[in-house]
């Protein structure tokens, strides 16, 4: 994604990985079989491969510079991680930290690490593996997440194979280091930048909204949508959703608001220009990237 400027906010993308992943029906529940064909004009080839029908997905974090604050939104997959169910991630390496340097910052410069939720693909770069074990990547940052995430995942992560050892490797070292605090929706982290409730996909998932009065200028939507197909079919939750009904209701409400406000949405898992608009189309929306 090319850097974006919205009002006084500058945003950079830190891309961890991108490429074809799985078929839409393997991720999205109850997906109407004609969804891709009905939206082929904008889904193929950027978001769905024309030959295999696989979804193209990215794993991205966002760096926000607003006023005197530097805020990192999520920490992607990381490297050297133990992800046996994902051969493309397992013990892998990444260019992610170099993107931070290209924005002119070092890990020590980050003021806030904002964790939208504690899924494995949003926490990987919280730590780096050293000879002494896993150590925090951002030693000077205040790490923020919702209390519901801290209540749920440390106690339940072992029940979910996809989480592997991400909690003890990536999350617990920053908790044990006293770097993690909880934050509530509607907290203002920087001038005009508010925490917003996106719970459903995960127990306490949150996003960030840059607001001008009641209008949302920009939004960091976490896993409100995993893939642009969910904009065409907002009634479809993923197989990873904690509360299916809440995830669907949250997505419908936010997409309606963002379409009306012409909000620039920053979407962690959208490939390419991952910031864009929600344009109404039929009973859903289409994603319009902004270059």
N, C-alpha and C positions, 0 to 999 in steps of 0.2 A: 504494500500500500504506500502510495506517496504521502508525505506528511500533510496534515490538514491544519488549517487555522479557522477557528470558529470564535467570533468575538475576540476575547483576550486569551483564548486557550489554544495552545499548540499541541498536536497529537502526532506521535510516531508509533509505527507498528514494529514489534519485535517478533519476527516469524521464526517458529521452531521447525516446523515441517509442513509440507503440503503435497497432496497427490491423491490418486484414486483410492477409495477405501472399500466400501461395501455397496450392495444394492439397496435402493431406497426401502424396499419392504423388509429388509433385515434390520433396519434401524427404527423405522416409523411404524407404529401400530395402526392397523385399519386404514392403510393408505389406499385410496381408490386406484384401481389398476390403470386408469387412463390419465393419471395426474401428469406424468412426465410428457406424454404425447400431447396433451392439451396445452402444455406450457413449453413445448419444445423450442419455440422461437426464441426464448430467452434463457432456458436452462442448458441447452446444448450449443456449443461444446464446453463452455466455461465452467459449468457446475455439474454436468453429467457427461461422461464420456460417450461419444457417438457409437463406438464399436462394442464396448462391453456393458454399457448401461450403469457403470459404477459412479457413485457420488464422488466428486472431487471436494476434499475437505482440507482445511488448514488448522493449525494449532498456533494461535497468535496471542501475544500480550500487547497491551497498549501503554505507552508512556505519555503522561499528561504533564505539561508545564503550564501552570496557571498562577500568575502573581509570583510569589516567592516559593511556591510549593512544587515539588516534583513527586508525582504519584504514579506508581506502577500498578496497572490493573491486571492481576493474575500472573501466573508464572509458568504456564504451558507445561510441557512434558518433562523437560530437563534432560540430563545426560547421565550415563552410567547407571540408570535406574533398573530395578528388577521388575520387568514387565513380561513374564513368560507367555501370557496370552496374546501379546502383541509383538510379533517378531520384528516389526518395523521400528519399535521403540526400545526393545530389550537391549540393555547395555550399550545403547547408541550414543553417538556424539552429535553435537548441534552447533550451529553458528549463531545461536540466539543472543549470547552476550555481546557479540560484535556489533549487533544492531544498537545496543545501548551506547556503545562507544561512538558509533556513527552519529548519534544524537548529541555527542559532546559530554557524556556523563559516564561516571564510574559507579560500580555498585554502592560505594560508600556515600554517593551523593543523593541517593533516594531517601526522601522524607517519609513517604507512606507506601507500603505495599497493601493494596486493597484486594482482598481475596473474595471474589464474588461467591464462591462456594469451595468446598474442599475435595472435589473430585480429582482423581489422579492427573488428569490432563490440564489442571489449572494450578497445581502446586509443585511441579517437578523442580523448577529452578529456585525454590525457596532455599535449597541447600546445595552444596557441592561436596563431592566425595573426595576426601583427603586420606593421607596415611593414618590419621587419627580418627577417621570415621566421617560422618556427615556433619558439615558445619554450615551455619547460616550464610547465605550469599550476600545479604543486605544488613550488615551488623548495626547500622545507625538508624534503620527505618523502624517506624511503628507499624506493625502488621495488624491489619484490621479485618475482622470477619464477624458474622452474626453469631450470637450466643447459641442459637439452635444448631449451627454447624458444629460448634465445639462440644455441645451436649451429645450429638448423635454419632459423628464419625469416629472419634477415638475409641468409643465403646463398641461400634458395630462394623467397622471396616472389614474385619476378618470374614464376615458373612458374604462378602461380595468379591468374587474372584477377580473382577476387573480392577479392584483397588490394590491388589497384590500387597506389597510392603510399603506403599506410598506414605501411609501415616507415620510409621516409625522412622522411615528414612527422610521424608521431606517435611513433615509437619511438626512432629514432636521435638526435633532439635530447636526450632524457633520458639515453641511453647516453653520448653525447659530453659531456654535462654532468657525468658522474661520479655520476649519481644512482641507477644500477641496480646491484643486487647479486643474487646467486643465493641461493636458500633450498632446503633439503631437506625432504621429508616428515618428519613427526613433530617438527619444530621448534615450540616453544611461543612464539607471538608475544606473547601477553598471558596473564594467569592463566587457565588452563583452555582456551585457544584454540590449537588445534594445526593445523598444515598436514597435509593428507591427500592421498595420491596418487590422482589420477583419470585418469591417462594413458590414451590410446586415441583420443579425439576429436582431440586434438592431442598431439604427441610428449611433452610434459611437463606436461600440464594438471594443475592442483592445485585443491583446495578448502580450506575451513576447517571445523573441527569444534569446537564448544564441548562439552567432555566433563566428566562427573561420574563419576569412576572409569572403568569400562568402558562406561558408557552415553553415547551421543551425544545431548545435549539439543537442539542446533541445528546445522545444516550449511549452508554456502554452496556450492552444488553446481555452479556454473559451467554448462557445457554437458553435464552428465551427462544431462539431458533438454532438448531444444530446445522441446518443446511437451508439454502433458499427454497427448497421444496416445501418446507414447513410454512412458508409465507403463502404459497399457493394452496396449501391444505392445513390451515392453522388448527383444525380439529384433531390433528394427529400428534399424539405424544410419542416419546421415544421409549425404547425398551429399558432405558436407564432412569426413567423418571420416578421419583419418590412418591408423588401424589399426582396421578394422571389427570384427575378432574381439575385440580388447582393449577397444574401446569397449562392446561388448555385455556382455562378462564383467564389466567394472567396474560397469556400470549394474545388472546383475542382483544382484551382490554387495551393492552399496550400498543398493539399494532394499529388499532383504531385511533388512539390518541396520537401516535407518531405520524400516521398518514395525514391527519387533520392539521397537525402542527408543522408538517414538512420537516420533521426531525431528521438530522443526520445520525444514523444508527451505526455504531461500531460493533461488528459481529465477529466474535473470536474465531469461528470455524468456517467463515466464508473465504474462499481463495481469491487471490488477486486484489483488486481494489475492494477491500472488505468494509469500507464505509459507504453507506448509501441510503436511499430513500425507500419508503414503503408506498408503492403506487397501487391503488385499488384496481383489482381485476376480477370480474365475476364475483364469486363468494369469498374470494381471498385477496391476495396481493401479489405483486411481482416486485423483485428487488431491482432497483436502479442504482448501480454503482456511481459514485461521484469521483471524478479524477482530479 
